[in-house]
């Protein structure tokens, strides 16, 4: 059973919306993060919206839930990944 304190970690690991590449949020290249999220969303038959919106939603969820514990440089990379996602996944 997952501790209530860490429910967002469990959601990130076991999302029913799409299967994520392992370690996608730890990649250091914003383009690679965006590409991976977009590909995961495009391959998924379980998403309820467009691939772009589903990928952006997962990225925002991670930033909003893990953001308070992430270094500023990591948050900067993840925010850059949002911009890349807008370019490649529309």
N, C-alpha and C positions, 0 to 999 in steps of 0.2 A: 504494500500500500504506500502510495506517495504521500509525503508530508505536505500539508496544506501550504506551508511556507514556500515550497518549491513546485507548485502546480504548473507554473509557466515553463519550467524546464521540461517537465513531462510532456506538455503540449508540443513544445518545439521538437522533441525527440520522436513523438508518436502521432504527429499530425495526421488526421484522417483526410485532409484536403489534398495533400500531395506528399510524395516520397522525396525527401531532400537528400542531396549528396552529403555524405558524412563530413562534418567539419566545414561546411559551406560558410558559416559565419566567422570562421577563424582564418579564412584566406586573407592574404594581404593585398590582393589586387582587386579594386572595386569592379573592374570589367569582368573578372572571373566570377565574382560573387553574383553579379547581375546575370551573367550568361547561365550560370548554374541554376539560379532560381527560375529564370525564364524557361529553360529546358525542362525543369521539373514540372512546372505548371503546364507546359504544352503537352507533356507526356501523360499527365494525369487525366483519368476519366472521372475523377471524384470531385473536381473543382466545381463551384457553383456560379462562377462569374467568368470573365475573360482571363486568359493566362496572365496578362499584364496586371490586372487588378488583384488576382490571387497571389502572384509573386510579390507585388508591392505590399499587400496586406501582411504576408508572412515576414517580410523584412521590417516593416513598421512594428509589428508585434514584438519581434526580437529586440529591436532598439528600445521600445517603450518598456519592456519588461526587464531586460538585462542592462539597460543603459545606465542605471544608477550605480552599477558595479563595474562598469567598463572604463578603461582609461580613455582620456579625451582623444587620443590618436586613433583608437579603435572606433569610437563613435564617428570621427571624421571620415574614416575609410567606409564605414557603413552608410553614412550620408552621401558620400560620393557614389556608392553603389546604387543609390536611388536615382541619381542623375543618369547613370549608365543604363539602368533598367528602363528609364523613360525613352532612351535612344534606341535600344535594341529589341524591346519586347512589344512595341506597339504595332 
